[in-house]
Amino acid sequence: MTIQDLRAARYCLAGVRPWFRRHGLDWQAFLDGGIDVETLRATGDALVEPVIRQAEVREATREADYGR
């Protein structure tokens, strides 16, 4: 998952940064390279699911475009 997925899910970045801190996740590392979906799911927070869906859609679109 990347910052683009957060934006696509219309999440407020000002609110996401504290969320990362609360869950012990490194915001800067996320910005630099994204984060694994399973790491997000492991937080147990349902707020991650819309962002994960965006990441899955992005990946499926990329794979479909790549296969052409």
N, CA, C and O atoms as a Tripos MOL2 file, in Angstrom:
@<TRIPOS>MOLECULE
protein
  272   271    68     0     0
PROTEIN
NO_CHARGES

@<TRIPOS>ATOM
      1 N           0.8310   -1.1550    0.0000 N.3       1 MET1
      2 CA          0.0000    0.0000    0.0000 C.3       1 MET1
      3 C           0.8880    1.2340    0.0000 C.2       1 MET1
      4 O           1.9480    1.2490    0.6260 O.2       1 MET1
      5 N           0.4490    2.2630   -0.7040 N.am      2 THR2
      6 CA          1.2470    3.4790   -0.8200 C.3       2 THR2
      7 C           0.4090    4.7020   -0.4530 C.2       2 THR2
      8 O          -0.7910    4.6050   -0.1980 O.2       2 THR2
      9 N           1.0650    5.8260   -0.4350 N.am      3 ILE3
     10 CA          0.3850    7.0900   -0.1520 C.3       3 ILE3
     11 C          -0.7310    7.3470   -1.1700 C.2       3 ILE3
     12 O          -1.7500    7.9500   -0.8340 O.2       3 ILE3
     13 N          -0.5410    6.8950   -2.3970 N.am      4 GLN4
     14 CA         -1.5690    7.0770   -3.4200 C.3       4 GLN4
     15 C          -2.8630    6.3550   -3.0330 C.2       4 GLN4
     16 O          -3.9590    6.8290   -3.3320 O.2       4 GLN4
     17 N          -2.7260    5.2180   -2.3750 N.am      5 ASP5
     18 CA         -3.9100    4.4740   -1.9410 C.3       5 ASP5
     19 C          -4.6560    5.2160   -0.8380 C.2       5 ASP5
     20 O          -5.8870    5.2130   -0.8060 O.2       5 ASP5
     21 N          -3.9130    5.8520    0.0650 N.am      6 LEU6
     22 CA         -4.5550    6.6700    1.0990 C.3       6 LEU6
     23 C          -5.3310    7.8200    0.4620 C.2       6 LEU6
     24 O          -6.4630    8.1110    0.8480 O.2       6 LEU6
     25 N          -4.7120    8.4580   -0.5050 N.am      7 ARG7
     26 CA         -5.3830    9.5750   -1.1850 C.3       7 ARG7
     27 C          -6.6090    9.0910   -1.9530 C.2       7 ARG7
     28 O          -7.6530    9.7430   -1.9310 O.2       7 ARG7
     29 N          -6.4880    7.9610   -2.6270 N.am      8 ALA8
     30 CA         -7.6180    7.4160   -3.3830 C.3       8 ALA8
     31 C          -8.7920    7.0720   -2.4710 C.2       8 ALA8
     32 O          -9.9500    7.1810   -2.8740 O.2       8 ALA8
     33 N          -8.4890    6.6560   -1.2390 N.am      9 ALA9
     34 CA         -9.5310    6.3460   -0.2670 C.3       9 ALA9
     35 C         -10.0620    7.6130    0.4160 C.2       9 ALA9
     36 O         -10.9620    7.5500    1.2530 O.2       9 ALA9
     37 N          -9.4850    8.7670    0.0390 N.am     10 ARG10
     38 CA         -9.8840   10.0720    0.5560 C.3      10 ARG10
     39 C          -9.6220   10.2160    2.0520 C.2      10 ARG10
     40 O         -10.4030   10.8400    2.7700 O.2      10 ARG10
     41 N          -8.5250    9.6370    2.5100 N.am     11 TYR11
     42 CA         -8.1410    9.7720    3.9080 C.3      11 TYR11
     43 C          -7.3400   11.0550    4.0950 C.2      11 TYR11
     44 O          -6.5470   11.4390    3.2350 O.2      11 TYR11
     45 N          -7.5540   11.6990    5.2090 N.am     12 CYS12
     46 CA         -6.8510   12.9280    5.5560 C.3      12 CYS12
     47 C          -5.4590   12.5660    6.0740 C.2      12 CYS12
     48 O          -5.3250   11.8790    7.0870 O.2      12 CYS12
     49 N          -4.4390   13.0290    5.3790 N.am     13 LEU13
     50 CA         -3.0730   12.6860    5.7730 C.3      13 LEU13
     51 C          -2.7160   13.2260    7.1520 C.2      13 LEU13
     52 O          -1.9130   12.6230    7.8650 O.2      13 LEU13
     53 N          -3.3040   14.3540    7.5310 N.am     14 ALA14
     54 CA         -3.0440   14.9000    8.8670 C.3      14 ALA14
     55 C          -3.5490   13.9590    9.9560 C.2      14 ALA14
     56 O          -2.9960   13.9320   11.0550 O.2      14 ALA14
     57 N          -4.5870   13.1930    9.6630 N.am     15 GLY15
     58 CA         -5.1050   12.2290   10.6230 C.3      15 GLY15
     59 C          -4.3990   10.8850   10.5600 C.2      15 GLY15
     60 O          -4.3710   10.1410   11.5410 O.2      15 GLY15
     61 N          -3.8340   10.5820    9.4110 N.am     16 VAL16
     62 CA         -3.1830    9.2830    9.2360 C.3      16 VAL16
     63 C          -1.8450    9.2280    9.9750 C.2      16 VAL16
     64 O          -1.4830    8.1900   10.5300 O.2      16 VAL16
     65 N          -1.1200   10.3290    9.9810 N.am     17 ARG17
     66 CA          0.1850   10.3390   10.6640 C.3      17 ARG17
     67 C           0.0630    9.9420   12.1300 C.2      17 ARG17
     68 O           0.8240    9.0840   12.5780 O.2      17 ARG17
     69 N          -0.8680   10.5320   12.9090 N.am     18 PRO18
     70 CA         -1.0280   10.0970   14.3030 C.3      18 PRO18
     71 C          -1.4930    8.6400   14.4190 C.2      18 PRO18
     72 O          -1.1290    7.9330   15.3590 O.2      18 PRO18
     73 N          -2.3040    8.2060   13.4440 N.am     19 TRP19
     74 CA         -2.7510    6.8100   13.4360 C.3      19 TRP19
     75 C          -1.5440    5.8830   13.3300 C.2      19 TRP19
     76 O          -1.4620    4.8880   14.0510 O.2      19 TRP19
     77 N          -0.6120    6.2000   12.4390 N.am     20 PHE20
     78 CA          0.6090    5.4060   12.2950 C.3      20 PHE20
     79 C           1.3620    5.3600   13.6180 C.2      20 PHE20
     80 O           1.8100    4.2940   14.0410 O.2      20 PHE20
     81 N           1.5050    6.5120   14.2750 N.am     21 ARG21
     82 CA          2.2030    6.5590   15.5730 C.3      21 ARG21
     83 C           1.5130    5.6820   16.6040 C.2      21 ARG21
     84 O           2.1670    4.9130   17.3090 O.2      21 ARG21
     85 N           0.1840    5.7960   16.6960 N.am     22 ARG22
     86 CA         -0.5730    4.9960   17.6760 C.3      22 ARG22
     87 C          -0.3590    3.5050   17.4800 C.2      22 ARG22
     88 O          -0.3790    2.7380   18.4430 O.2      22 ARG22
     89 N          -0.1580    3.0990   16.2510 N.am     23 HIS23
     90 CA          0.0070    1.6790   15.9500 C.3      23 HIS23
     91 C           1.4740    1.2640   15.8370 C.2      23 HIS23
     92 O           1.7720    0.1380   15.4370 O.2      23 HIS23
     93 N           2.3790    2.1580   16.1840 N.am     24 GLY24
     94 CA          3.7990    1.8290   16.1790 C.3      24 GLY24
     95 C           4.3800    1.6370   14.7860 C.2      24 GLY24
     96 O           5.3510    0.9000   14.6140 O.2      24 GLY24
     97 N           3.7940    2.2960   13.7900 N.am     25 LEU25
     98 CA          4.2600    2.1680   12.4160 C.3      25 LEU25
     99 C           5.0570    3.4140   12.0190 C.2      25 LEU25
    100 O           4.7680    4.5200   12.4770 O.2      25 LEU25
    101 N           6.0300    3.2250   11.1910 N.am     26 ASP26
    102 CA          6.9400    4.2920   10.7870 C.3      26 ASP26
    103 C           6.3830    5.0410    9.5730 C.2      26 ASP26
    104 O           6.3620    4.5180    8.4590 O.2      26 ASP26
    105 N           5.9400    6.2570    9.8100 N.am     27 TRP27
    106 CA          5.3490    7.0750    8.7510 C.3      27 TRP27
    107 C           6.3360    7.3360    7.6180 C.2      27 TRP27
    108 O           5.9850    7.2050    6.4460 O.2      27 TRP27
    109 N           7.5650    7.7040    7.9610 N.am     28 GLN28
    110 CA          8.5510    8.0250    6.9300 C.3      28 GLN28
    111 C           8.8970    6.7980    6.0900 C.2      28 GLN28
    112 O           9.0480    6.9000    4.8720 O.2      28 GLN28
    113 N           9.0240    5.6410    6.7340 N.am     29 ALA29
    114 CA          9.2920    4.4110    5.9830 C.3      29 ALA29
    115 C           8.1340    4.1170    5.0310 C.2      29 ALA29
    116 O           8.3490    3.6630    3.9080 O.2      29 ALA29
    117 N           6.9080    4.3790    5.4860 N.am     30 PHE30
    118 CA          5.7440    4.1980    4.6250 C.3      30 PHE30
    119 C           5.8260    5.1250    3.4080 C.2      30 PHE30
    120 O           5.6060    4.6930    2.2760 O.2      30 PHE30
    121 N           6.1430    6.3940    3.6450 N.am     31 LEU31
    122 CA          6.2480    7.3370    2.5380 C.3      31 LEU31
    123 C           7.3390    6.9190    1.5600 C.2      31 LEU31
    124 O           7.1890    7.0710    0.3480 O.2      31 LEU31
    125 N           8.4290    6.3950    2.0900 N.am     32 ASP32
    126 CA          9.5660    6.0100    1.2560 C.3      32 ASP32
    127 C           9.3060    4.7550    0.4320 C.2      32 ASP32
    128 O           9.7740    4.6550   -0.7020 O.2      32 ASP32
    129 N           8.5640    3.7950    0.9880 N.am     33 GLY33
    130 CA          8.4440    2.5270    0.2740 C.3      33 GLY33
    131 C           7.1200    1.8050    0.3880 C.2      33 GLY33
    132 O           6.9870    0.6720   -0.0750 O.2      33 GLY33
    133 N           6.1320    2.4520    1.0030 N.am     34 GLY34
    134 CA          4.8520    1.7800    1.1770 C.3      34 GLY34
    135 C           4.8790    0.8660    2.3850 C.2      34 GLY34
    136 O           5.8520    0.8320    3.1380 O.2      34 GLY34
    137 N           3.7950    0.1270    2.5560 N.am     35 ILE35
    138 CA          3.6740   -0.7920    3.6900 C.3      35 ILE35
    139 C           2.8990   -2.0170    3.2360 C.2      35 ILE35
    140 O           2.0090   -1.9300    2.3900 O.2      35 ILE35
    141 N           3.2460   -3.1340    3.7990 N.am     36 ASP36
    142 CA          2.5960   -4.3920    3.4770 C.3      36 ASP36
    143 C           1.1590   -4.4030    4.0060 C.2      36 ASP36
    144 O           0.8990   -3.9830    5.1330 O.2      36 ASP36
    145 N           0.2450   -4.8810    3.1890 N.am     37 VAL37
    146 CA         -1.1650   -4.9530    3.5600 C.3      37 VAL37
    147 C          -1.3540   -5.7690    4.8400 C.2      37 VAL37
    148 O          -2.1610   -5.4010    5.6930 O.2      37 VAL37
    149 N          -0.6370   -6.8430    4.9760 N.am     38 GLU38
    150 CA         -0.7880   -7.6880    6.1690 C.3      38 GLU38
    151 C          -0.3490   -6.9640    7.4380 C.2      38 GLU38
    152 O          -0.9040   -7.2080    8.5090 O.2      38 GLU38
    153 N           0.6300   -6.0870    7.3310 N.am     39 THR39
    154 CA          1.0460   -5.2870    8.4860 C.3      39 THR39
    155 C          -0.1000   -4.3930    8.9230 C.2      39 THR39
    156 O          -0.3560   -4.2370   10.1160 O.2      39 THR39
    157 N          -0.7890   -3.8100    7.9530 N.am     40 LEU40
    158 CA         -1.9410   -2.9720    8.2890 C.3      40 LEU40
    159 C          -3.0730   -3.7960    8.8870 C.2      40 LEU40
    160 O          -3.6630   -3.4040    9.8930 O.2      40 LEU40
    161 N          -3.3740   -4.9190    8.2800 N.am     41 ARG41
    162 CA         -4.4620   -5.7640    8.8080 C.3      41 ARG41
    163 C          -4.1620   -6.2310   10.2270 C.2      41 ARG41
    164 O          -5.0760   -6.4130   11.0310 O.2      41 ARG41
    165 N          -2.9010   -6.4220   10.5310 N.am     42 ALA42
    166 CA         -2.5070   -6.8880   11.8630 C.3      42 ALA42
    167 C          -2.8430   -5.8720   12.9560 C.2      42 ALA42
    168 O          -2.8810   -6.2250   14.1340 O.2      42 ALA42
    169 N          -3.0880   -4.6100   12.5760 N.am     43 THR43
    170 CA         -3.4760   -3.6150   13.5780 C.3      43 THR43
    171 C          -4.8650   -3.9050   14.1310 C.2      43 THR43
    172 O          -5.2010   -3.4640   15.2300 O.2      43 THR43
    173 N          -5.6760   -4.6480   13.3700 N.am     44 GLY44
    174 CA         -7.0350   -4.9470   13.7990 C.3      44 GLY44
    175 C          -7.9970   -3.7760   13.6420 C.2      44 GLY44
    176 O          -9.1350   -3.8430   14.1070 O.2      44 GLY44
    177 N          -7.5590   -2.7260   13.0050 N.am     45 ASP45
    178 CA         -8.3720   -1.5220   12.8280 C.3      45 ASP45
    179 C          -9.1200   -1.6050   11.5000 C.2      45 ASP45
    180 O          -8.5060   -1.7340   10.4400 O.2      45 ASP45
    181 N         -10.4350   -1.5310   11.5640 N.am     46 ALA46
    182 CA        -11.2650   -1.6280   10.3640 C.3      46 ALA46
    183 C         -11.0430   -0.4540    9.4100 C.2      46 ALA46
    184 O         -11.4150   -0.5430    8.2400 O.2      46 ALA46
    185 N         -10.4540    0.6270    9.8730 N.am     47 LEU47
    186 CA        -10.2050    1.7830    9.0110 C.3      47 LEU47
    187 C          -9.2310    1.4750    7.8900 C.2      47 LEU47
    188 O          -9.1820    2.2110    6.9040 O.2      47 LEU47
    189 N          -8.4610    0.4170    8.0110 N.am     48 VAL48
    190 CA         -7.4910    0.0950    6.9610 C.3      48 VAL48
    191 C          -8.1440   -0.5540    5.7440 C.2      48 VAL48
    192 O          -7.5730   -0.5230    4.6530 O.2      48 VAL48
    193 N          -9.3080   -1.1310    5.9050 N.am     49 GLU49
    194 CA         -9.9150   -1.8930    4.8150 C.3      49 GLU49
    195 C         -10.2170   -1.0650    3.5630 C.2      49 GLU49
    196 O          -9.9470   -1.5470    2.4630 O.2      49 GLU49
    197 N         -10.7640    0.1580    3.6650 N.am     50 PRO50
    198 CA        -10.9810    0.9380    2.4360 C.3      50 PRO50
    199 C          -9.6770    1.2450    1.6990 C.2      50 PRO50
    200 O          -9.6510    1.2830    0.4690 O.2      50 PRO50
    201 N          -8.6170    1.4600    2.4370 N.am     51 VAL51
    202 CA         -7.3270    1.7550    1.8060 C.3      51 VAL51
    203 C          -6.7720    0.4900    1.1510 C.2      51 VAL51
    204 O          -6.2050    0.5530    0.0600 O.2      51 VAL51
    205 N          -6.9310   -0.6310    1.7980 N.am     52 ILE52
    206 CA         -6.4840   -1.8990    1.2290 C.3      52 ILE52
    207 C          -7.2410   -2.1780   -0.0640 C.2      52 ILE52
    208 O          -6.6510   -2.6340   -1.0440 O.2      52 ILE52
    209 N          -8.5520   -1.9050   -0.0710 N.am     53 ARG53
    210 CA         -9.3320   -2.0940   -1.3040 C.3      53 ARG53
    211 C          -8.7860   -1.2250   -2.4310 C.2      53 ARG53
    212 O          -8.6960   -1.6750   -3.5730 O.2      53 ARG53
    213 N          -8.4250   -0.0010   -2.1210 N.am     54 GLN54
    214 CA         -7.8420    0.8860   -3.1380 C.3      54 GLN54
    215 C          -6.5330    0.3080   -3.6690 C.2      54 GLN54
    216 O          -6.2770    0.3520   -4.8720 O.2      54 GLN54
    217 N          -5.7120   -0.2280   -2.7810 N.am     55 ALA55
    218 CA         -4.4360   -0.8240   -3.2010 C.3      55 ALA55
    219 C          -4.6850   -2.0300   -4.0930 C.2      55 ALA55
    220 O          -3.9860   -2.2240   -5.0880 O.2      55 ALA55
    221 N          -5.6770   -2.8410   -3.7430 N.am     56 GLU56
    222 CA         -5.9900   -4.0200   -4.5520 C.3      56 GLU56
    223 C          -6.4970   -3.6250   -5.9410 C.2      56 GLU56
    224 O          -6.1330   -4.2500   -6.9370 O.2      56 GLU56
    225 N          -7.3270   -2.5980   -6.0050 N.am     57 VAL57
    226 CA         -7.8250   -2.1120   -7.2950 C.3      57 VAL57
    227 C          -6.6660   -1.5850   -8.1280 C.2      57 VAL57
    228 O          -6.5590   -1.8850   -9.3170 O.2      57 VAL57
    229 N          -5.8000   -0.8010   -7.5010 N.am     58 ARG58
    230 CA         -4.6500   -0.2500   -8.2250 C.3      58 ARG58
    231 C          -3.7810   -1.3720   -8.7780 C.2      58 ARG58
    232 O          -3.3520   -1.3220   -9.9310 O.2      58 ARG58
    233 N          -3.5230   -2.3770   -7.9560 N.am     59 GLU59
    234 CA         -2.6740   -3.4900   -8.3820 C.3      59 GLU59
    235 C          -3.3360   -4.2880   -9.5040 C.2      59 GLU59
    236 O          -2.6700   -4.6730  -10.4650 O.2      59 GLU59
    237 N          -4.6350   -4.5370   -9.3900 N.am     60 ALA60
    238 CA         -5.3520   -5.2840  -10.4290 C.3      60 ALA60
    239 C          -5.3390   -4.5130  -11.7490 C.2      60 ALA60
    240 O          -5.1820   -5.1020  -12.8190 O.2      60 ALA60
    241 N          -5.5050   -3.2030  -11.6640 N.am     61 THR61
    242 CA         -5.4660   -2.3710  -12.8700 C.3      61 THR61
    243 C          -4.0870   -2.4090  -13.4900 C.2      61 THR61
    244 O          -3.9490   -2.5240  -14.7080 O.2      61 THR61
    245 N          -3.0650   -2.3110  -12.6550 N.am     62 ARG62
    246 CA         -1.6880   -2.3410  -13.1500 C.3      62 ARG62
    247 C          -1.3980   -3.6780  -13.8360 C.2      62 ARG62
    248 O          -0.7860   -3.7100  -14.9040 O.2      62 ARG62
    249 N          -1.8310   -4.7680  -13.2300 N.am     63 GLU63
    250 CA         -1.6120   -6.0930  -13.8150 C.3      63 GLU63
    251 C          -2.3640   -6.2360  -15.1320 C.2      63 GLU63
    252 O          -1.8430   -6.8180  -16.0840 O.2      63 GLU63
    253 N          -3.5870   -5.7090  -15.1930 N.am     64 ALA64
    254 CA         -4.3620   -5.7930  -16.4380 C.3      64 ALA64
    255 C          -3.6840   -4.9730  -17.5390 C.2      64 ALA64
    256 O          -3.6170   -5.4090  -18.6880 O.2      64 ALA64
    257 N          -3.1880   -3.7990  -17.1900 N.am     65 ASP65
    258 CA         -2.5090   -2.9530  -18.1670 C.3      65 ASP65
    259 C          -1.1950   -3.5850  -18.5890 C.2      65 ASP65
    260 O          -0.8040   -3.4960  -19.7530 O.2      65 ASP65
    261 N          -0.5290   -4.2090  -17.6710 N.am     66 TYR66
    262 CA          0.7740   -4.8210  -17.9450 C.3      66 TYR66
    263 C           0.6400   -6.0430  -18.8590 C.2      66 TYR66
    264 O           1.5330   -6.3490  -19.6480 O.2      66 TYR66
    265 N          -0.4920   -6.7270  -18.7330 N.am     67 GLY67
    266 CA         -0.7220   -7.9350  -19.5300 C.3      67 GLY67
    267 C          -1.1160   -7.6510  -20.9640 C.2      67 GLY67
    268 O          -1.1590   -8.5610  -21.7910 O.2      67 GLY67
    269 N          -1.4000   -6.4200  -21.2570 N.am     68 ARG68
    270 CA         -1.8330   -6.0740  -22.6220 C.3      68 ARG68
    271 C          -0.7380   -6.1380  -23.6150 C.2      68 ARG68
    272 O          -0.9600   -5.8720  -24.7960 O.2      68 ARG68
@<TRIPOS>BOND
     1     1     2 1
     2     2     3 1
     3     3     4 2
     4     3     5 am
     5     5     6 1
     6     6     7 1
     7     7     8 2
     8     7     9 am
     9     9    10 1
    10    10    11 1
    11    11    12 2
    12    11    13 am
    13    13    14 1
    14    14    15 1
    15    15    16 2
    16    15    17 am
    17    17    18 1
    18    18    19 1
    19    19    20 2
    20    19    21 am
    21    21    22 1
    22    22    23 1
    23    23    24 2
    24    23    25 am
    25    25    26 1
    26    26    27 1
    27    27    28 2
    28    27    29 am
    29    29    30 1
    30    30    31 1
    31    31    32 2
    32    31    33 am
    33    33    34 1
    34    34    35 1
    35    35    36 2
    36    35    37 am
    37    37    38 1
    38    38    39 1
    39    39    40 2
    40    39    41 am
    41    41    42 1
    42    42    43 1
    43    43    44 2
    44    43    45 am
    45    45    46 1
    46    46    47 1
    47    47    48 2
    48    47    49 am
    49    49    50 1
    50    50    51 1
    51    51    52 2
    52    51    53 am
    53    53    54 1
    54    54    55 1
    55    55    56 2
    56    55    57 am
    57    57    58 1
    58    58    59 1
    59    59    60 2
    60    59    61 am
    61    61    62 1
    62    62    63 1
    63    63    64 2
    64    63    65 am
    65    65    66 1
    66    66    67 1
    67    67    68 2
    68    67    69 am
    69    69    70 1
    70    70    71 1
    71    71    72 2
    72    71    73 am
    73    73    74 1
    74    74    75 1
    75    75    76 2
    76    75    77 am
    77    77    78 1
    78    78    79 1
    79    79    80 2
    80    79    81 am
    81    81    82 1
    82    82    83 1
    83    83    84 2
    84    83    85 am
    85    85    86 1
    86    86    87 1
    87    87    88 2
    88    87    89 am
    89    89    90 1
    90    90    91 1
    91    91    92 2
    92    91    93 am
    93    93    94 1
    94    94    95 1
    95    95    96 2
    96    95    97 am
    97    97    98 1
    98    98    99 1
    99    99   100 2
   100    99   101 am
   101   101   102 1
   102   102   103 1
   103   103   104 2
   104   103   105 am
   105   105   106 1
   106   106   107 1
   107   107   108 2
   108   107   109 am
   109   109   110 1
   110   110   111 1
   111   111   112 2
   112   111   113 am
   113   113   114 1
   114   114   115 1
   115   115   116 2
   116   115   117 am
   117   117   118 1
   118   118   119 1
   119   119   120 2
   120   119   121 am
   121   121   122 1
   122   122   123 1
   123   123   124 2
   124   123   125 am
   125   125   126 1
   126   126   127 1
   127   127   128 2
   128   127   129 am
   129   129   130 1
   130   130   131 1
   131   131   132 2
   132   131   133 am
   133   133   134 1
   134   134   135 1
   135   135   136 2
   136   135   137 am
   137   137   138 1
   138   138   139 1
   139   139   140 2
   140   139   141 am
   141   141   142 1
   142   142   143 1
   143   143   144 2
   144   143   145 am
   145   145   146 1
   146   146   147 1
   147   147   148 2
   148   147   149 am
   149   149   150 1
   150   150   151 1
   151   151   152 2
   152   151   153 am
   153   153   154 1
   154   154   155 1
   155   155   156 2
   156   155   157 am
   157   157   158 1
   158   158   159 1
   159   159   160 2
   160   159   161 am
   161   161   162 1
   162   162   163 1
   163   163   164 2
   164   163   165 am
   165   165   166 1
   166   166   167 1
   167   167   168 2
   168   167   169 am
   169   169   170 1
   170   170   171 1
   171   171   172 2
   172   171   173 am
   173   173   174 1
   174   174   175 1
   175   175   176 2
   176   175   177 am
   177   177   178 1
   178   178   179 1
   179   179   180 2
   180   179   181 am
   181   181   182 1
   182   182   183 1
   183   183   184 2
   184   183   185 am
   185   185   186 1
   186   186   187 1
   187   187   188 2
   188   187   189 am
   189   189   190 1
   190   190   191 1
   191   191   192 2
   192   191   193 am
   193   193   194 1
   194   194   195 1
   195   195   196 2
   196   195   197 am
   197   197   198 1
   198   198   199 1
   199   199   200 2
   200   199   201 am
   201   201   202 1
   202   202   203 1
   203   203   204 2
   204   203   205 am
   205   205   206 1
   206   206   207 1
   207   207   208 2
   208   207   209 am
   209   209   210 1
   210   210   211 1
   211   211   212 2
   212   211   213 am
   213   213   214 1
   214   214   215 1
   215   215   216 2
   216   215   217 am
   217   217   218 1
   218   218   219 1
   219   219   220 2
   220   219   221 am
   221   221   222 1
   222   222   223 1
   223   223   224 2
   224   223   225 am
   225   225   226 1
   226   226   227 1
   227   227   228 2
   228   227   229 am
   229   229   230 1
   230   230   231 1
   231   231   232 2
   232   231   233 am
   233   233   234 1
   234   234   235 1
   235   235   236 2
   236   235   237 am
   237   237   238 1
   238   238   239 1
   239   239   240 2
   240   239   241 am
   241   241   242 1
   242   242   243 1
   243   243   244 2
   244   243   245 am
   245   245   246 1
   246   246   247 1
   247   247   248 2
   248   247   249 am
   249   249   250 1
   250   250   251 1
   251   251   252 2
   252   251   253 am
   253   253   254 1
   254   254   255 1
   255   255   256 2
   256   255   257 am
   257   257   258 1
   258   258   259 1
   259   259   260 2
   260   259   261 am
   261   261   262 1
   262   262   263 1
   263   263   264 2
   264   263   265 am
   265   265   266 1
   266   266   267 1
   267   267   268 2
   268   267   269 am
   269   269   270 1
   270   270   271 1
   271   271   272 2
@<TRIPOS>SUBSTRUCTURE
     1 MET1         2 RESIDUE 1 A MET
     2 THR2         6 RESIDUE 1 A THR
     3 ILE3        10 RESIDUE 1 A ILE
     4 GLN4        14 RESIDUE 1 A GLN
     5 ASP5        18 RESIDUE 1 A ASP
     6 LEU6        22 RESIDUE 1 A LEU
     7 ARG7        26 RESIDUE 1 A ARG
     8 ALA8        30 RESIDUE 1 A ALA
     9 ALA9        34 RESIDUE 1 A ALA
    10 ARG10       38 RESIDUE 1 A ARG
    11 TYR11       42 RESIDUE 1 A TYR
    12 CYS12       46 RESIDUE 1 A CYS
    13 LEU13       50 RESIDUE 1 A LEU
    14 ALA14       54 RESIDUE 1 A ALA
    15 GLY15       58 RESIDUE 1 A GLY
    16 VAL16       62 RESIDUE 1 A VAL
    17 ARG17       66 RESIDUE 1 A ARG
    18 PRO18       70 RESIDUE 1 A PRO
    19 TRP19       74 RESIDUE 1 A TRP
    20 PHE20       78 RESIDUE 1 A PHE
    21 ARG21       82 RESIDUE 1 A ARG
    22 ARG22       86 RESIDUE 1 A ARG
    23 HIS23       90 RESIDUE 1 A HIS
    24 GLY24       94 RESIDUE 1 A GLY
    25 LEU25       98 RESIDUE 1 A LEU
    26 ASP26      102 RESIDUE 1 A ASP
    27 TRP27      106 RESIDUE 1 A TRP
    28 GLN28      110 RESIDUE 1 A GLN
    29 ALA29      114 RESIDUE 1 A ALA
    30 PHE30      118 RESIDUE 1 A PHE
    31 LEU31      122 RESIDUE 1 A LEU
    32 ASP32      126 RESIDUE 1 A ASP
    33 GLY33      130 RESIDUE 1 A GLY
    34 GLY34      134 RESIDUE 1 A GLY
    35 ILE35      138 RESIDUE 1 A ILE
    36 ASP36      142 RESIDUE 1 A ASP
    37 VAL37      146 RESIDUE 1 A VAL
    38 GLU38      150 RESIDUE 1 A GLU
    39 THR39      154 RESIDUE 1 A THR
    40 LEU40      158 RESIDUE 1 A LEU
    41 ARG41      162 RESIDUE 1 A ARG
    42 ALA42      166 RESIDUE 1 A ALA
    43 THR43      170 RESIDUE 1 A THR
    44 GLY44      174 RESIDUE 1 A GLY
    45 ASP45      178 RESIDUE 1 A ASP
    46 ALA46      182 RESIDUE 1 A ALA
    47 LEU47      186 RESIDUE 1 A LEU
    48 VAL48      190 RESIDUE 1 A VAL
    49 GLU49      194 RESIDUE 1 A GLU
    50 PRO50      198 RESIDUE 1 A PRO
    51 VAL51      202 RESIDUE 1 A VAL
    52 ILE52      206 RESIDUE 1 A ILE
    53 ARG53      210 RESIDUE 1 A ARG
    54 GLN54      214 RESIDUE 1 A GLN
    55 ALA55      218 RESIDUE 1 A ALA
    56 GLU56      222 RESIDUE 1 A GLU
    57 VAL57      226 RESIDUE 1 A VAL
    58 ARG58      230 RESIDUE 1 A ARG
    59 GLU59      234 RESIDUE 1 A GLU
    60 ALA60      238 RESIDUE 1 A ALA
    61 THR61      242 RESIDUE 1 A THR
    62 ARG62      246 RESIDUE 1 A ARG
    63 GLU63      250 RESIDUE 1 A GLU
    64 ALA64      254 RESIDUE 1 A ALA
    65 ASP65      258 RESIDUE 1 A ASP
    66 TYR66      262 RESIDUE 1 A TYR
    67 GLY67      266 RESIDUE 1 A GLY
    68 ARG68      270 RESIDUE 1 A ARG
